[in-house]
Amino acid sequence: MAPAAMPFAASLADAQPVPFWLEDPGRSGALPALTATEHCDLLVVGGGYSGLWTALLAKERDPARDVVLIEGREVGWAASGRNGGFCAASLTHGLGNGLARWPGELAVLEDLGARNLDAIEDTVARHGIDCDFERTGEIDVATEPHHLGELRELHDAATRLGLGGMELLDRDEVRAEVDSPTFLGGLWDRHGVAMLHPAKLAWGLKRACLDLGVRIHENTPGLELVRSGPGMAVRTPYGRIFARRVALGTNVFPSLVRRVRPYTVPVYDYALTTEPLDAARLASIGWRRRQGLGDSANQFHYFRITADNRILWGGYDAVYPYGGRLSAEMDHRPETYLKLAEHFFHCFPQLEGVRFSHAWGGAIDTCSRFSAFFGTAHGGRVAYAAGYTGLGVGATRFGADVMLDLLGGRPTERTRLEMVRSRPLPFPPEPVAWAGIGLTKWSLARADANGGRRNLWLKAMDRLGLGFDS
């Protein structure tokens, strides 16, 4: 290890290799696995946000509907319990991506996203979900001069669309909110993002589902999906479930509909949390309004303050495993933790001496358009949503509504959207995927280092509508 890295290594000496959120004592015990044959109206496969929202909304739409949810491990153990806790209104992975892909319906998508976030806040209140929900907004910060022009363009686009609550900040204004010598300006979305405790949200949705009569079986992976008379059957390790309709919320894990699999790849993302900051350290950085933050680079960081005044600092590295192989070994990557620690102290030099308490990673499902896609299989008996690319904390509720609309078979405002009717380009097979993703990551890093200038490879990917992100 180079001598320059030693101070950053020391900051990680006490970091526990577990997700900070999942250590919370509010976690309930696992419910029993399925060990028999069951029948239901709707089977939901997956106990992350996507599946939990689908089960909850299904019961709220029709309390008499018999709903079963199965989860391969425990509810919220995967991406839903490992993310940064940014609950965004955006359904399109940000305004810029939406403008590039669906400019004609972006105003509708933004309105649907705002209503979706309002509905999440309402659900948290109605069901008494204690998940540290704070609608503080998010600031996209400029850390390079070319970022300022990009943020100005986004602000102008938001103004043309009539989107309120977007405030452009200069250097002094952004540093008055959160003080870092690296910040040159920012774009503050005051109302479109909430901060929350992601695992507590998942556990609270689980409890709300149970209260409404959803039957949940944990440690029950779905192994096979087949037609069965007028409905479907899903085989599990110790039993079988017959259902009239099935909703798949498995996201990063291989879909039970095989033709969906080429449309997503797993990306491993990593994060750190600091020890709780005392009053003096908090005062040195400001951050009194507790907004979420993210920088504007291609290889970006996201960061926020937790309820007990730790800083969560994540992002930058997006690691694709060859062949899309999911492995518990990939949940930890010390070289990335060291890189994140170095970047943290570069951003906040006034916090020298702070130590990190937790370091972890996890897999995200990404698709080539960076935002969710939807569809049906088996003659409309099965619906799926996948590809949220890191912004699923909020958008999965919208995806749950889309899946229920599709299973209902009647057109709605959501199912008429081009975003819902279209799908991204699939990723190519190996070794082409590995080579292409590697070249894309290298090119994005080069663009960050060269004033945002995109090389021929990135320009070609832009024309094809292809990309790679986390």
C-alpha positions in Angstrom: 0.0 0.0 0.0 1.3 3.4 -0.9 2.2 5.7 2.0 -0.3 8.3 0.8 -3.1 5.8 1.3 -2.2 5.0 5.0 -4.3 7.7 6.6 -7.4 6.6 4.7 -6.7 3.0 5.6 -6.6 3.9 9.3 -10.1 5.5 9.0 -11.4 2.1 8.0 -9.8 0.1 10.8 -13.0 -0.2 12.8 -15.5 -0.5 9.9 -17.8 -3.5 10.2 -18.3 -5.3 6.9 -22.1 -5.3 7.2 -24.8 -2.9 5.9 -25.3 -0.2 8.4 -29.1 -0.3 7.9 -29.5 -4.0 8.5 -27.9 -3.8 12.0 -30.9 -1.9 13.2 -32.7 -3.6 16.1 -36.0 -3.0 14.5 -35.5 -6.0 12.3 -38.2 -8.7 12.9 -37.6 -12.5 12.6 -38.1 -14.3 9.4 -41.5 -15.8 8.7 -41.8 -19.6 8.1 -40.9 -21.0 4.7 -43.6 -22.5 2.5 -43.7 -26.2 3.1 -47.0 -27.2 1.4 -49.2 -26.5 -1.6 -51.0 -23.2 -1.6 -53.5 -21.4 -3.9 -54.0 -17.7 -4.3 -55.4 -15.0 -6.6 -52.0 -13.2 -6.9 -48.5 -14.5 -6.2 -45.8 -11.9 -5.8 -42.2 -13.2 -6.2 -39.6 -11.1 -4.4 -39.6 -9.4 -1.0 -37.8 -6.2 -1.8 -39.6 -2.9 -2.5 -40.9 -4.1 -5.9 -42.7 -7.1 -4.4 -43.8 -5.4 -1.2 -45.4 -2.5 -2.9 -47.1 -4.8 -5.4 -48.6 -6.9 -2.6 -49.7 -3.9 -0.6 -51.3 -2.0 -3.5 -53.0 -5.2 -4.6 -54.7 -5.5 -1.3 -55.5 -1.8 -1.1 -57.1 -2.0 -4.6 -59.1 -5.1 -3.7 -59.1 -6.2 0.0 -60.8 -9.5 -1.0 -57.9 -10.5 -3.3 -55.9 -13.4 -1.8 -52.3 -12.4 -2.1 -49.2 -14.5 -1.3 -45.6 -13.1 -1.3 -42.5 -15.3 -1.4 -38.9 -14.2 -0.7 -35.8 -16.2 -1.2 -34.1 -14.9 1.9 -35.5 -12.3 4.3 -37.6 -9.3 3.3 -35.3 -6.3 2.6 -32.0 -8.2 2.8 -30.7 -7.4 -0.7 -30.7 -4.0 -2.5 -33.8 -2.7 -0.6 -31.8 -2.9 2.7 -28.4 -1.8 1.3 -29.0 1.4 -0.6 -28.4 5.0 0.3 -32.0 5.8 1.3 -32.6 8.3 -1.4 -36.4 8.1 -2.3 -36.7 10.2 -5.5 -39.8 11.2 -7.4 -38.0 10.7 -10.7 -39.2 7.7 -12.7 -36.6 8.2 -15.4 -33.3 8.1 -13.5 -33.2 11.9 -13.4 -34.4 14.7 -15.6 -31.5 14.5 -18.1 -32.1 10.8 -18.9 -35.9 11.5 -19.2 -35.3 14.4 -21.7 -33.0 12.2 -23.8 -35.4 9.3 -24.0 -39.0 10.5 -23.6 -39.1 14.3 -24.2 -42.7 14.2 -25.5 -44.1 12.7 -22.3 -41.7 13.9 -19.7 -44.1 16.4 -18.3 -46.6 13.5 -17.6 -43.8 11.3 -16.2 -42.7 14.1 -13.9 -46.3 14.6 -12.7 -46.7 10.8 -12.1 -43.4 10.7 -10.3 -44.4 13.6 -8.0 -47.8 11.9 -7.2 -46.0 8.6 -6.6 -43.6 10.2 -4.0 -46.6 11.9 -2.3 -48.3 8.5 -2.1 -45.2 7.0 -0.5 -45.2 9.7 2.1 -48.9 9.1 2.7 -48.4 5.4 3.0 -45.6 5.9 5.6 -47.9 8.1 7.6 -51.1 5.9 7.3 -49.4 2.7 8.3 -47.2 4.2 10.9 -43.9 3.2 9.3 -41.1 4.5 11.3 -38.4 4.9 8.6 -36.9 8.3 9.4 -38.7 9.8 6.4 -37.5 13.4 5.7 -38.5 15.2 2.6 -35.4 17.4 2.5 -34.7 17.3 -1.3 -31.4 16.7 -3.0 -28.6 18.9 -4.3 -26.7 17.8 -7.5 -23.3 19.5 -6.9 -20.8 20.7 -9.5 -17.3 19.7 -8.7 -15.8 20.6 -12.1 -16.3 23.8 -14.2 -18.1 21.9 -17.0 -20.7 20.6 -14.5 -22.0 24.2 -14.0 -23.2 24.4 -17.6 -24.8 21.0 -17.4 -26.7 21.9 -14.2 -27.8 25.2 -15.8 -29.2 23.3 -18.8 -31.2 21.0 -16.5 -32.5 24.0 -14.6 -33.6 25.6 -17.8 -35.3 22.4 -19.0 -37.1 22.1 -15.6 -38.3 25.7 -16.0 -39.6 25.1 -19.5 -41.5 22.0 -18.2 -43.0 24.1 -15.4 -41.4 22.1 -12.7 -41.3 24.0 -9.4 -38.8 23.6 -6.6 -35.6 23.5 -8.7 -33.1 26.1 -7.5 -29.8 26.9 -9.1 -27.1 27.6 -6.5 -23.8 29.4 -7.1 -20.6 28.5 -5.3 -21.3 30.5 -2.1 -24.9 29.4 -2.0 -24.2 25.7 -2.2 -21.4 26.0 0.4 -23.7 27.8 2.7 -25.9 24.7 2.6 -23.0 22.1 2.8 -19.5 23.3 3.0 -16.9 21.5 0.8 -14.0 23.2 -0.9 -14.8 21.0 -3.9 -18.3 22.4 -4.5 -18.6 25.0 -7.3 -22.4 25.2 -7.6 -25.4 23.1 -7.4 -29.0 22.4 -8.5 -31.3 21.9 -5.5 -34.5 19.8 -6.1 -36.3 21.0 -2.9 -39.3 18.7 -3.0 -38.6 15.8 -5.3 -36.4 13.6 -3.0 -36.9 12.3 0.5 -34.3 10.7 2.8 -35.2 7.6 4.7 -34.0 4.5 6.4 -34.3 1.9 3.6 -34.4 -1.3 5.7 -37.0 0.2 8.1 -39.1 1.1 5.0 -39.0 -2.5 3.8 -39.8 -3.9 7.3 -42.6 -1.4 7.7 -44.1 -2.4 4.3 -43.9 -6.1 5.3 -45.8 -5.3 8.5 -48.4 -3.3 6.5 -48.8 -6.2 4.1 -49.4 -8.7 6.9 -51.9 -6.3 8.6 -53.9 -6.3 5.3 -53.9 -10.1 5.1 -51.0 -10.8 2.7 -49.5 -14.2 3.4 -45.7 -14.0 3.4 -43.2 -16.9 3.2 -39.5 -16.0 3.7 -36.6 -18.3 2.8 -38.7 -19.5 -0.1 -37.1 -18.9 -3.5 -39.2 -19.3 -6.6 -37.5 -22.0 -8.7 -39.7 -22.6 -11.7 -42.7 -20.9 -13.3 -45.1 -22.9 -15.5 -48.6 -22.8 -16.9 -51.2 -24.6 -14.9 -54.7 -24.6 -16.3 -56.1 -21.1 -16.4 -53.3 -19.8 -14.2 -49.7 -20.4 -13.2 -47.7 -22.6 -10.8 -44.4 -21.7 -9.1 -42.3 -24.4 -7.6 -40.3 -23.7 -4.4 -37.9 -25.9 -2.5 -40.5 -27.5 -0.2 -43.8 -26.7 -1.9 -45.8 -25.3 -4.8 -48.1 -22.3 -5.3 -50.9 -22.1 -7.8 -52.0 -18.6 -8.7 -54.3 -16.9 -11.2 -51.8 -14.2 -11.7 -48.1 -13.7 -10.9 -46.0 -10.5 -10.4 -42.3 -10.8 -10.6 -40.3 -8.4 -8.5 -36.9 -10.2 -8.5 -35.0 -7.3 -10.2 -31.2 -8.2 -10.0 -31.9 -11.9 -9.6 -32.5 -14.1 -12.7 -36.1 -13.7 -13.9 -38.4 -16.7 -13.9 -39.2 -15.5 -17.5 -36.0 -16.4 -19.2 -36.4 -14.0 -22.2 -36.2 -11.1 -19.8 -32.7 -12.0 -18.5 -30.6 -10.3 -21.3 -32.2 -6.9 -20.5 -30.4 -6.5 -17.1 -27.0 -6.9 -15.7 -25.9 -6.8 -12.1 -23.7 -3.9 -10.9 -22.1 -3.9 -7.5 -22.2 -0.6 -5.6 -20.4 0.2 -2.4 -20.9 2.5 0.6 -19.4 3.6 3.9 -20.9 5.2 7.0 -19.0 7.3 9.4 -19.2 7.2 13.2 -21.8 9.7 14.5 -20.6 13.3 14.2 -20.5 15.5 17.2 -21.8 19.1 17.2 -18.4 20.6 16.4 -17.8 18.4 13.4 -21.4 19.0 12.1 -20.9 22.7 12.5 -17.8 22.5 10.3 -19.8 21.3 7.3 -23.1 22.9 7.9 -25.7 20.6 6.4 -28.4 21.9 8.7 -31.2 21.1 6.2 -30.1 17.5 5.8 -30.5 17.3 2.0 -29.2 14.4 0.0 -26.3 15.2 -2.2 -24.7 13.7 -5.3 -21.9 15.0 -7.5 -22.4 15.5 -11.2 -19.5 13.3 -12.5 -20.1 10.2 -14.6 -18.5 8.2 -11.8 -20.5 9.9 -9.1 -20.8 9.8 -5.4 -24.0 10.0 -3.4 -24.0 11.1 0.3 -26.4 12.0 3.0 -26.8 12.3 6.8 -28.5 9.5 8.8 -30.9 10.1 11.7 -28.0 9.7 14.2 -25.8 12.1 12.3 -23.5 9.8 10.5 -22.5 10.5 6.9 -23.3 7.8 4.4 -20.8 8.1 1.4 -21.2 5.7 -1.6 -21.0 5.3 -5.3 -18.1 5.9 -7.7 -17.1 2.4 -8.5 -19.7 0.4 -10.5 -18.4 -3.2 -10.7 -19.8 -5.6 -13.3 -18.9 -9.3 -12.6 -18.0 -11.3 -15.7 -21.0 -13.2 -16.9 -23.3 -11.3 -14.5 -22.4 -13.7 -11.8 -23.9 -12.9 -8.4 -21.7 -13.8 -5.5 -21.6 -13.0 -1.8 -17.8 -12.5 -2.2 -18.6 -9.4 -4.3 -20.5 -7.8 -1.4 -17.1 -6.5 -0.1 -14.3 -4.8 -2.0 -11.6 -3.3 0.2 -9.9 -1.5 -2.7 -13.2 0.3 -3.3 -13.6 1.2 0.4 -10.1 2.7 0.4 -10.9 4.7 -2.7 -14.2 5.9 -1.2 -12.4 7.0 2.0 -9.8 8.9 0.1 -12.6 10.7 -1.9 -14.5 11.4 1.3 -11.6 13.3 3.0 -10.9 15.1 -0.3 -14.5 16.4 -0.2 -14.5 17.2 3.5 -10.9 17.8 4.7 -12.3 19.5 7.8 -13.4 16.0 9.0 -9.9 14.6 9.2 -9.7 12.0 12.0 -13.3 10.8 11.5 -13.5 7.0 11.3 -15.9 4.8 9.4 -18.2 2.4 11.2 -19.6 0.3 8.4 -18.5 -0.7 4.9 -20.6 -2.8 2.5 -21.7 -3.4 -1.0 -24.5 -5.1 -2.9 -25.9 -5.7 -6.4 -28.2 -3.4 -8.4 -30.0 -4.4 -11.5 -29.2 -2.0 -14.4 -30.5 -1.8 -17.9 -29.2 0.0 -21.0 -31.7 2.9 -20.6 -31.1 3.3 -16.8 -34.7 3.2 -15.8 -37.3 0.5 -15.3 -39.0 -1.5 -18.1 -42.1 -3.6 -17.9 -43.9 -6.4 -19.6 -46.1 -9.5 -19.5 -45.7 -13.2 -20.3 -47.8 -16.3 -20.5 -50.7 -14.6 -22.1 -50.9 -11.8 -19.6 -50.9 -14.0 -16.6 -47.5 -12.9 -15.5 -46.1 -9.3 -15.2 -42.6 -8.1 -14.5 -40.7 -4.9 -13.8 -36.9 -4.6 -13.6 -34.0 -2.4 -14.4 -34.4 0.4 -11.9 -30.6 1.1 -11.9 -30.3 2.4 -8.4 -33.4 4.6 -8.2 -35.8 1.9 -7.1 -36.6 3.2 -3.6 -39.3 5.4 -5.0 -39.9 4.2 -8.6 -40.7 0.6 -7.5 -44.1 1.8 -6.2 -44.9 3.1 -9.6 -43.6 -0.1 -11.1 -46.0 -2.1 -8.8 -48.9 -0.1 -10.0 -47.8 -0.8 -13.6 -47.6 -4.5 -13.0 -51.1 -4.6 -11.4 -52.5 -2.5 -14.3 -50.9 -5.0 -16.8 -52.3 -8.0 -14.9 -55.7 -6.3 -14.9 -55.7 -6.2 -18.7 -57.2 -2.7 -19.0 -55.3 0.3 -20.4 -54.5 3.0 -17.9 -52.7 6.3 -17.9 -49.6 4.4 -16.9 -49.8 1.6 -19.4 -50.3 4.0 -22.3 -46.9 5.6 -21.7 -44.2 5.0 -24.3 -41.9 4.4 -21.3 -44.1 1.4 -20.3 -44.8 0.2 -23.8 -41.2 0.2 -24.9 -38.2 -1.7 -23.6 -34.4 -1.1 -23.6 -31.9 -2.8 -25.9 -30.6 -6.1 -24.4 -27.0 -6.5 -23.4 -25.0 -8.7 -25.7 -23.7 -12.2 -24.6 -20.3 -12.7 -23.1 -17.5 -11.9 -23.8 -18.9 -9.0 -25.7 -20.8 -7.6 -22.7 -17.7 -7.7 -20.5 -15.6 -5.9 -23.2 -18.3 -3.3 -24.0 -19.0 -2.5 -20.4 -15.3 -2.2 -19.6 -14.7 0.1 -22.6 -17.7 2.2 -21.5 -16.5 2.6 -17.9 -13.0 3.6 -19.2 -14.6 6.1 -21.6 -16.7 7.6 -18.8 -13.7 8.0 -16.6 -11.9 9.7 -19.5 -14.8 12.1 -20.0 -14.7 13.0 -16.3 -11.0 13.8 -16.6 -11.4 15.8 -19.9 -14.0 18.4 -19.2 -17.0 16.1 -19.9 -16.0 15.5 -23.6 -17.3 12.2 -24.7 -15.2 10.1 -27.0 -16.4 8.3 -30.2 -17.4 5.2 -28.3 -19.7 7.1 -25.9 -21.2 9.1 -28.8 -22.0 5.8 -30.6 -23.6 4.4 -27.4 -25.6 7.6 -27.1 -26.9 7.2 -30.7 -27.9 3.6 -30.0 -29.5 4.4 -26.7 -27.1 2.2 -24.8 -25.4 2.9 -21.5 -24.0 1.6 -18.3 -24.7 3.1 -14.9 -25.4 2.4 -11.2 
